């Protein structure tokens, strides 16, 4: 006696289910790294935007203070320290305090109030007389503000705000000979 196909239960066989699961796992294995890469690039772009905002605030500060860089420390360990730093001196020049928070930073901002470090060797200097490693600046490629840590993809892992107020993830220090 032959079984007819109409007695078969509707549904999927175990082989079909395993094939579908294998395809889903393969697609997820491809999508997760791509998604992480896209998110890392997005955080890097937002960080560069923050540095440009800080540059705009610094420009306003320089106009109010005879083109003299602020006299501030590189950073602070905790928000309760009474030390003049980037986020306290430029706060009144920026409309959004989140400009001091790099989206890739998940701990420094909470502790200190800023994800960035000030190049304190430039504190109190006239913007036209900046010195880096004992040499006068070339084409204003002197870093003023950097990420506190290497949070970003790329060779250096940090972003920079240079003296010409451009922001970049590229290490482009320049000095005259």
Secondary structure, 3 states (H helix, E strand, C coil): CCCCHHHCCCCCCHHHHHHHHHHHHHHHHHHHHHHHHHHHHHHHHHHHHHHHHHHHHHHHHHHHCCCECCCCCCCCCCCCCCCCCHHHHCHHHCCCHHHHCCCCCCCHHHHHCCCEEECHHHCCCECCCCEECCEEECCCCCEEEEECCCCCCCCCCCCEEECCCCEECCCCCCECC
